[in-house]
Structure formats: C-alpha cells, structure tokens
Amino acid sequence: MRVFRDTLAIHLSDIPKSVVALGTFDGVHLGHREILRRCASRGRQENVPSVVFTFDKHPLEIIRPQFAPRLLTDTEDKLALIQRRSIENTVIAQFDDEMARATPEEFVREVLVDSLRAKWVVAGFNYTFGWKAGGTAKTLKSLGEKYGFSVEIAKPVSIGGTPVSSTRIRSSLAKGDMEEASIMLGRPFSIKGKIIKGESRGKSLGYPTVNLDVPREIALPKCGVYTASVCVKGCMFGAVTNIGTRPTFSGETVSVETHIIGFEGSLYGETLRVFFAKRLRDEIKFSSGEALAYQISQDVERTKEILSHWNACDQAFGISGDAS
C-alpha cells in the first residue's frame, strides 16, 4: 500500500482515477471495515485504484481540543489495519486550521476532484465534512452529481441493535468491558508502549512487571486488573496487566504495568503490545505487600484459566509493536 502524506505529493501518474473511502477510521472497527470493503470491491470492479483519505489527527484536536477523544489506534496501527483490507493507497492529510475552515464544496473540489480525481466515493452513513461539519451524506451525493462522481453510503454495522462506532468502543473501554470492545473491533483491543524502568516493586513481591510508556493520546481501559496476552520475541505469553495508580504504595499517576507469566529476562527499551481479554477486578489498596502478592497469585491462576479458553481472534492482526 502506498502512503501519501500530502495531496500535493499525488501526481496524475500516481492516481489517474480513484475510488475513495472517506473517514477518520479511528480503530478501524467493523463499521470502518465495511466501508473499506466496499471501496476495495468497487475499485476492482471499475479497475480503478482504491484510496483511503483520512487525517493525521482527530479533527476535534484542532476544532475543539477540549473535546478531542483519546484514540483507539495511532497512525502506524491505523495504516497497517487499513492495508489488511486490500486498500492500495492511503492519504494521511494534515488536519489544520485551513482544512477546518474549508467549506464542504471546497473540500470536494480540492481533494476529491482536483487531487484524487474520484470516480466513486464511499463514506459511512454518519460521515460529516467541511466547515462546522456542514457536509453530510446528502451533501456529498449532491456535490457528486455536480462534479461527476458517484457516491455510495455504507449502511451501519450494528451489534445489539446499535451501530458500531469509535465512540461506542471508547464507552466500552471506560466500563472495562473488553469483550464488547473486542466484538466491535473484530479483534482484541490492544495498546503498545515502550518499556521503561519502574520501581521494581513487583519483583520484590515475586511478580516482576514491565512498565509501558503509552502515549497520552491513546485510550486506556478503565483502571483495574486485566487478563491479557503479549508477544515477546515471537512467542505468546499470558499476562496480568494493571492500569491504575498502585494505591497500596500511595501512587498518584496512572500507569500501565504487566506481569508476563513464565517470562524471564529484560525488555527495557523494547516496544510491547498488550492484548486485553477480560477485566478481572478493581484496583484495590491492600494492607500489606504480602496481601497484594497473594492476590496477584490468584490473578495469575485466573488468567491462566481464562486464556486456556480464549480465542484471541488472530492476535497477529497486522499491526507492529511486539517486543522482538
């Protein structure tokens, strides 16, 4: 898949015509995958290159930063997941003040017509674009008629009678409902981060942990203890992951630390991805380190039991960041 960082870098010889999928695609969940499937399929039918047009950040980071959501995927993961849907080209455009001020028609004319030479455009049922999100699916169809491209609006993918959305997945994470989040994503929810030095308290308790430095813009599940799985040097290991402030030791800032069951060795400086299976319990303040160690032993046993029945839904789903 070719990746363009600017529409100005796209020449006629690169994309003479296109079928374009529009969206933020945060999470590349089941609803997004339907849009991408339609785009790739239409491209094959028309013998025209398929293109995803998306942004380098969530538009709210520029428009109303105080309301910008935490992201389900960073740019690297988003690109890898899009590529798995047989898309040939992706444009990661910079969303800035100039882009935010563009009217719906200016966006269509400058991006879809002049830069991408769109023959077909595919978008979700709730897609909005242009100044103050003034453009809708209906607007897109109208402008398509004016500028000579066809528009296909993908119907929502619903689970439990409600459309799948990035917002709904974030809500599941906020509740610690990893099963629901994974169903909507079509894969286990995961985070990745560089392993940094911690305070080595886990090691003193007999359960060494690795501490992950997760970028602050990435969404985290609700604070608590989770059954998880990690990939280290090509091998999958069960893990118990704690997200929280470590109240037993009077912590204040939220951290992510993982005990990798059965692994010995140093991973400092590596990037590790944690796949979440199930929330085990709340984070609790224990009366002593010994009491905490006993609870961790119970968490480990419970994790082994859960993972013996867990279908990780293809954990190696094409995104990078596993310690290797």
C-alpha positions in Angstrom: 0.0 0.0 0.0 1.3 3.4 -0.9 1.0 6.1 1.7 0.8 9.8 0.8 1.3 12.5 3.5 0.0 15.4 1.4 -2.4 15.6 -1.5 0.2 17.9 -3.2 2.5 14.9 -3.5 0.0 13.0 -5.6 0.6 13.2 -9.3 -1.7 12.3 -12.2 0.6 9.3 -12.9 0.2 8.1 -9.3 -3.6 8.2 -9.2 -5.2 9.0 -12.6 -8.7 8.0 -11.2 -9.8 6.6 -7.9 -12.4 5.1 -5.7 -12.1 7.0 -2.4 -13.1 5.9 1.1 -13.7 8.8 3.5 -13.4 8.8 7.3 -11.4 9.2 10.4 -11.1 5.4 10.8 -10.0 5.5 14.4 -9.9 1.9 15.5 -10.7 0.5 12.0 -13.6 -1.3 13.6 -16.3 -3.4 11.9 -18.2 -0.4 10.6 -15.0 1.0 9.1 -14.1 -2.4 7.6 -17.4 -2.4 5.7 -16.6 1.0 4.2 -13.1 -0.2 3.2 -14.5 -3.5 1.8 -16.9 -1.5 -0.4 -14.1 0.8 -1.5 -11.7 -2.1 -2.4 -14.5 -4.0 -4.1 -15.7 -1.0 -6.2 -12.1 -0.4 -7.2 -11.7 -3.9 -8.5 -15.0 -3.7 -10.4 -14.1 -0.4 -12.0 -10.4 -1.3 -12.5 -9.6 1.9 -10.6 -7.1 2.4 -7.7 -8.7 2.3 -4.2 -7.8 5.2 -1.9 -8.5 6.0 1.7 -8.5 9.7 2.6 -8.1 10.3 6.3 -6.3 12.7 8.7 -3.2 12.7 10.8 -5.2 13.6 13.9 -8.8 13.6 15.1 -10.4 16.8 13.7 -11.6 17.8 17.2 -7.9 18.3 18.2 -8.0 21.4 16.1 -11.6 22.4 16.2 -12.4 21.8 19.9 -9.3 20.3 21.6 -11.0 20.2 25.0 -13.5 17.6 23.5 -10.9 15.6 21.5 -11.3 11.9 22.3 -8.5 9.5 23.2 -7.6 7.5 20.1 -8.1 3.7 19.7 -5.2 3.5 17.2 -2.2 5.6 16.4 -1.3 6.4 12.8 1.0 3.5 12.4 -1.6 1.0 13.5 -4.3 2.6 11.5 -2.3 2.3 8.3 -1.5 -1.3 9.0 -5.1 -2.2 9.6 -6.3 -0.3 6.5 -3.7 -2.2 4.4 -5.2 -5.5 5.6 -8.5 -4.5 3.9 -6.8 -4.7 0.4 -6.6 -0.9 0.0 -4.0 0.2 -2.5 -3.4 3.8 -1.4 -3.9 5.9 1.7 -3.6 9.6 2.1 -2.9 10.8 5.7 -3.6 14.5 5.3 -2.7 17.1 7.8 -5.8 18.5 9.5 -5.1 22.1 10.4 -6.9 25.4 10.7 -7.0 25.8 6.9 -8.6 22.4 6.4 -11.0 23.0 9.2 -12.2 26.2 7.5 -12.8 24.6 4.1 -16.5 24.5 3.1 -17.9 21.2 2.1 -17.7 22.2 -1.6 -14.1 23.4 -1.3 -13.2 20.0 0.3 -14.8 18.1 -2.5 -13.4 20.2 -5.3 -9.8 20.5 -4.0 -9.4 17.0 -2.5 -11.8 14.6 -4.2 -11.8 16.2 -7.7 -8.5 18.0 -8.2 -6.2 15.8 -6.2 -7.7 12.3 -6.2 -9.8 12.5 -9.4 -12.5 10.5 -7.8 -14.8 8.4 -9.9 -16.6 6.8 -6.8 -16.7 7.9 -3.2 -17.6 5.7 -0.3 -18.5 7.0 3.1 -20.3 6.0 6.3 -23.9 6.8 7.0 -22.9 9.4 9.6 -20.0 11.0 7.7 -19.7 14.8 8.0 -17.1 17.1 6.5 -16.3 20.7 5.9 -16.7 23.9 8.0 -18.5 23.1 11.2 -19.3 19.6 9.9 -21.8 21.2 7.5 -21.4 18.5 4.9 -23.4 15.3 5.2 -24.0 12.1 3.2 -26.8 14.0 1.4 -24.4 16.9 0.6 -21.8 14.5 -0.7 -24.3 13.0 -3.1 -25.4 16.4 -4.3 -21.8 17.5 -4.9 -21.1 14.2 -6.6 -23.8 14.9 -9.1 -22.3 18.4 -9.7 -18.7 17.3 -10.1 -19.2 14.0 -11.8 -18.5 11.2 -9.3 -20.8 8.6 -7.8 -21.4 8.2 -4.1 -22.0 5.1 -2.1 -23.1 5.4 1.5 -22.4 2.3 3.6 -25.2 1.3 6.0 -24.2 1.0 9.7 -22.9 -2.3 11.1 -25.0 -2.9 14.2 -24.3 -5.1 17.2 -27.1 -5.5 19.8 -29.3 -3.2 17.8 -26.9 -0.2 18.0 -24.4 0.9 15.3 -20.8 0.2 15.9 -18.8 3.4 16.4 -15.5 4.5 17.8 -17.4 6.4 20.5 -19.3 3.3 21.5 -16.0 1.4 21.7 -14.5 4.1 23.9 -17.5 3.7 26.2 -16.9 0.0 26.4 -13.3 0.7 27.4 -14.4 3.2 30.0 -16.5 0.4 31.6 -13.7 -2.1 31.3 -15.9 -4.3 29.0 -13.1 -5.8 26.9 -15.4 -8.4 25.4 -17.8 -5.9 24.0 -14.9 -3.7 22.7 -13.3 -6.7 21.0 -16.5 -7.7 19.3 -17.0 -4.3 17.8 -13.3 -4.0 16.7 -13.3 -7.5 15.3 -10.1 -8.2 17.2 -8.8 -7.9 20.8 -8.3 -4.3 21.9 -4.6 -3.6 22.4 -2.2 -0.9 23.4 1.5 -0.6 22.9 4.2 1.3 24.6 7.9 1.4 25.1 9.1 -0.5 28.2 10.6 1.9 30.8 12.1 1.4 34.2 9.7 1.3 37.1 10.2 1.0 40.9 10.7 -2.8 40.8 8.1 -3.4 43.5 6.6 -6.3 41.5 9.9 -8.0 41.5 10.2 -7.7 45.3 6.8 -9.3 45.6 7.8 -12.3 43.4 5.9 -11.0 40.4 8.1 -8.8 38.2 6.4 -6.4 35.9 7.2 -4.3 32.9 6.1 -0.7 32.8 4.7 0.6 29.5 5.0 4.2 28.4 1.8 4.6 26.5 1.3 7.9 24.6 -1.2 10.1 26.4 -3.5 10.5 23.4 -4.2 6.7 23.3 -7.4 5.4 25.1 -6.9 3.1 28.1 -9.4 0.7 29.6 -11.0 1.5 32.9 -8.5 1.3 35.8 -8.2 -2.2 37.2 -6.6 -5.6 36.7 -6.9 -7.4 33.4 -6.2 -10.8 31.9 -4.1 -10.1 28.8 -1.7 -11.6 26.3 1.6 -10.3 25.0 4.0 -11.3 22.2 7.7 -11.5 23.2 10.3 -12.5 20.6 7.6 -14.2 18.5 6.1 -16.2 21.4 2.8 -15.5 23.1 2.7 -15.3 26.9 -0.2 -14.8 29.2 -0.1 -11.7 31.3 -1.7 -9.8 34.2 -1.9 -6.1 33.4 -2.7 -3.4 36.0 -3.9 0.0 34.9 -4.1 2.4 37.8 -2.3 4.4 40.5 -1.0 1.5 42.6 -2.9 2.6 45.8 -1.1 0.1 48.0 2.0 2.1 47.5 0.3 5.5 47.6 0.7 6.1 43.8 -0.9 9.1 42.2 -0.4 8.9 38.5 -2.0 6.3 36.2 0.5 3.7 35.0 0.3 0.5 32.9 2.3 -2.4 34.2 2.3 -6.0 33.1 3.4 -9.3 34.7 4.3 -11.6 31.9 3.6 -15.2 33.1 6.6 -17.5 32.7 8.9 -15.0 31.1 12.3 -14.2 32.5 14.6 -11.6 31.1 15.0 -7.9 30.4 12.9 -6.0 27.9 13.9 -2.4 28.7 13.8 -0.2 25.7 11.6 -2.6 23.7 8.1 -1.8 22.5 5.5 -4.2 23.8 1.9 -4.7 22.7 -0.7 -5.9 25.3 -3.9 -7.6 24.1 -6.7 -7.4 26.6 -9.0 -10.4 27.2 -11.0 -9.7 30.3 -11.2 -7.4 33.3 -10.6 -9.3 36.5 -11.2 -6.8 39.2 -10.9 -3.3 40.5 -7.6 -1.9 41.7 -7.6 -2.3 45.5 -5.5 -0.9 48.3 -4.1 -3.8 50.3 -3.0 -3.7 53.9 0.5 -5.1 53.0 2.7 -6.2 50.2 2.2 -9.8 51.2 -1.6 -9.4 50.8 -1.1 -7.9 47.4 1.3 -10.7 46.4 -1.4 -13.3 47.4 -4.0 -11.5 45.3 -1.6 -11.4 42.3 -1.1 -15.2 42.6 -4.9 -15.5 42.4 -5.0 -13.2 39.4 -2.3 -15.3 37.7 -4.3 -18.5 38.2 -7.5 -16.9 37.0 -5.6 -15.5 33.9 -4.3 -19.0 33.0 -7.8 -20.4 33.2 -9.3 -17.6 31.0 -6.6 -17.8 28.4 -6.9 -21.5 28.1 -10.4 -20.9 26.5 -9.7 -17.5 24.9 -9.7 -17.2 21.1 -7.5 -14.2 20.5 -9.2 -13.6 17.1 -5.9 -13.6 15.3 -3.7 -11.6 17.7 -1.0 -11.1 15.0 -3.5 -9.0 13.0 -1.0 -7.0 11.1 0.0 -4.2 13.4 3.5 -3.7 14.7 4.8 -3.1 18.1 5.5 -6.5 19.6 8.7 -6.9 21.5 11.1 -8.8 19.3 
